[in-house]
Amino acid sequence: MALCAGSGAYCLLRMRSGVEEQRRTAGGEALMGFGMAVMALPAAVLDPPRGVWLGYAAVFAAAGLRVAWAARRGPHHLHHVVGALAMVYMSAAMVAAPGGHGAHGGAGVPVVTGALLLYFAGHVLLSGARLAPVGAVAGTGDVVSVSGATALADRPELALVCRLAMSMGMLAMLLAL
């Protein structure tokens, strides 16, 4: 929950970037991060009525449609489509669960949950591999630094870390489903 909220906060910072495509992507990722953080709150802290879960499903369905439209510009957006659909799926599972939010475990369709678990596990592994230092100088262990002029909001490795954190959060939420 904390990782997703922190990722959402950093994505809000990325919305100040000078790169238009990054600003556009960061808004959707901020929504996803904060949405995941709220959905991951334990039932002891927040146990919303079923109507709220329907609201989550509607918000993420709309976000998914918007991102699906953007996916025609590049394959990176397809990950966001899958993420939005996973959020819709989990929200719908909470609506259908007999005890609502507090009834984690056994909600959802096992095949769909399994497919989403495989997808996000693969995303975590690939994202982690991309974060491995490739600019290391042989024998020294030092990493060649990125330009000091790069703004915090325009650091692609931090954006990747946010996506990695949100995928790990998605894995945890799907396992709890």
C-alpha positions as CSV (number, residue, x, y, z in Angstrom):
1,M,0.0,0.0,0.0
2,A,2.8,2.4,0.9
3,L,4.8,1.6,-2.2
4,C,1.8,2.3,-4.4
5,A,1.0,5.6,-2.7
6,G,4.6,6.6,-3.0
7,S,4.6,5.7,-6.6
8,G,1.5,7.7,-7.2
9,A,3.1,10.7,-5.5
10,Y,6.2,10.4,-7.7
11,C,4.0,10.1,-10.8
12,L,2.4,13.4,-9.8
13,L,5.9,14.9,-9.7
14,R,6.5,13.4,-13.2
15,M,3.5,15.3,-14.5
16,R,5.6,18.4,-14.3
17,S,8.1,17.0,-16.8
18,G,9.0,18.9,-19.9
19,V,8.3,15.8,-22.0
20,E,4.6,15.7,-23.1
21,E,4.3,11.9,-23.5
22,Q,5.8,11.5,-20.0
23,R,3.3,13.9,-18.5
24,R,0.4,12.1,-20.2
25,T,1.6,8.7,-19.0
26,A,2.4,9.9,-15.5
27,G,-1.2,11.0,-14.9
28,G,-2.6,7.5,-15.5
29,E,0.2,6.0,-13.4
30,A,-0.6,8.3,-10.5
31,L,-4.3,7.3,-10.7
32,M,-3.2,3.7,-10.7
33,G,-0.8,4.1,-7.8
34,F,-3.3,6.0,-5.6
35,G,-6.2,3.7,-6.6
36,M,-4.1,0.6,-5.7
37,A,-3.1,2.2,-2.4
38,V,-6.8,2.8,-1.5
39,M,-7.9,-0.6,-2.6
40,A,-5.1,-2.3,-0.6
41,L,-6.2,-0.7,2.7
42,P,-7.0,-3.4,5.1
43,A,-10.7,-4.0,5.9
44,A,-10.0,-3.0,9.5
45,V,-9.0,0.5,8.3
46,L,-11.6,1.0,5.6
47,D,-14.4,-1.3,4.6
48,P,-16.3,0.6,1.9
49,P,-19.8,-0.4,0.9
50,R,-20.3,-2.3,-2.4
51,G,-21.2,0.8,-4.3
52,V,-17.7,2.2,-3.8
53,W,-16.3,-0.9,-5.4
54,L,-18.6,-0.3,-8.4
55,G,-17.3,3.2,-8.5
56,Y,-13.7,1.9,-8.6
57,A,-14.6,-0.4,-11.4
58,A,-16.1,2.5,-13.4
59,V,-13.2,4.8,-12.8
60,F,-10.7,2.1,-13.9
61,A,-12.8,1.0,-16.8
62,A,-12.8,4.6,-18.1
63,A,-9.1,4.9,-17.5
64,G,-8.6,1.6,-19.4
65,L,-10.6,2.8,-22.3
66,R,-8.5,6.0,-22.4
67,V,-5.3,4.1,-22.3
68,A,-6.5,1.6,-24.9
69,W,-7.0,4.5,-27.2
70,A,-3.4,5.7,-26.5
71,A,-2.1,2.2,-27.0
72,R,-2.2,2.7,-30.7
73,R,0.8,5.0,-30.3
74,G,3.1,2.5,-28.6
75,P,3.2,-0.9,-26.9
76,H,4.2,0.6,-23.6
77,H,0.5,1.6,-23.1
78,L,-0.6,-2.0,-23.3
79,H,0.8,-2.6,-19.8
80,H,-1.4,0.2,-18.6
81,V,-4.4,-1.4,-20.3
82,V,-3.7,-4.7,-18.5
83,G,-3.3,-2.8,-15.2
84,A,-6.6,-1.0,-15.6
85,L,-8.4,-4.2,-16.5
86,A,-6.9,-5.9,-13.5
87,M,-8.2,-3.1,-11.3
88,V,-11.6,-3.5,-12.8
89,Y,-11.5,-7.2,-12.3
90,M,-10.5,-6.9,-8.6
91,S,-13.2,-4.3,-8.0
92,A,-15.8,-6.5,-9.6
93,A,-14.6,-9.4,-7.5
94,M,-15.0,-7.4,-4.3
95,V,-18.6,-6.5,-5.4
96,A,-19.3,-10.2,-6.0
97,A,-17.7,-11.4,-2.9
98,P,-20.2,-12.4,-0.2
99,G,-18.4,-10.4,2.5
100,G,-17.1,-7.5,0.3
101,H,-13.7,-6.1,1.0
102,G,-13.1,-8.1,4.1
103,A,-13.7,-11.4,2.3
104,H,-10.3,-11.7,0.5
105,G,-9.5,-15.2,-0.5
106,G,-11.6,-17.1,-2.9
107,A,-13.0,-14.1,-4.7
108,G,-12.6,-13.8,-8.5
109,V,-12.2,-16.4,-11.2
110,P,-9.1,-18.5,-10.6
111,V,-8.1,-18.7,-14.3
112,V,-8.2,-14.9,-14.7
113,T,-6.4,-14.4,-11.4
114,G,-3.7,-16.8,-12.4
115,A,-3.3,-15.2,-15.8
116,L,-2.9,-11.8,-14.2
117,L,-0.5,-13.2,-11.6
118,L,1.7,-14.6,-14.4
119,Y,1.6,-11.3,-16.4
120,F,2.5,-9.1,-13.4
121,A,5.2,-11.6,-12.2
122,G,6.7,-11.5,-15.6
123,H,6.6,-7.7,-15.6
124,V,8.3,-7.6,-12.2
125,L,11.1,-9.8,-13.4
126,L,11.6,-7.9,-16.7
127,S,11.5,-4.5,-14.9
128,G,14.0,-5.7,-12.3
129,A,16.3,-6.9,-15.1
130,R,16.1,-3.6,-16.8
131,L,17.1,-1.8,-13.6
132,A,20.3,-3.8,-13.3
133,P,23.3,-1.5,-13.8
134,V,24.4,-2.0,-17.5
135,G,26.8,1.0,-17.4
136,A,29.2,-0.6,-14.9
137,V,32.9,-0.2,-15.7
138,A,34.5,-3.6,-15.7
139,G,36.5,-4.3,-12.6
140,T,35.7,-1.2,-10.7
141,G,32.1,-1.8,-9.7
142,D,31.3,1.8,-10.4
143,V,28.3,2.7,-12.4
144,V,28.6,5.4,-15.1
145,S,26.3,8.2,-13.9
146,V,23.5,9.7,-15.8
147,S,23.9,13.4,-16.6
148,G,23.6,15.6,-13.5
149,A,21.3,17.9,-15.4
150,T,18.6,15.4,-15.7
151,A,15.6,16.6,-13.7
152,L,14.1,14.3,-11.0
153,A,10.8,14.2,-12.9
154,D,12.6,13.1,-16.1
155,R,14.5,10.2,-14.7
156,P,13.4,7.1,-16.8
157,E,14.8,4.7,-14.2
158,L,12.7,6.2,-11.5
159,A,9.6,5.8,-13.7
160,L,10.6,2.2,-14.2
161,V,10.9,1.8,-10.4
162,C,7.4,3.1,-10.0
163,R,6.0,0.7,-12.5
164,L,7.9,-2.1,-10.8
165,A,6.5,-1.1,-7.4
166,M,3.0,-1.0,-8.8
167,S,3.4,-4.4,-10.4
168,M,4.6,-5.8,-7.1
169,G,1.6,-4.2,-5.4
170,M,-0.7,-5.7,-8.0
171,L,0.8,-9.2,-7.4
172,A,0.2,-8.8,-3.7
173,M,-3.4,-7.7,-4.3
174,L,-4.1,-10.5,-6.7
175,L,-2.6,-13.0,-4.2
176,A,-4.9,-11.7,-1.5
177,L,-7.9,-11.9,-3.8
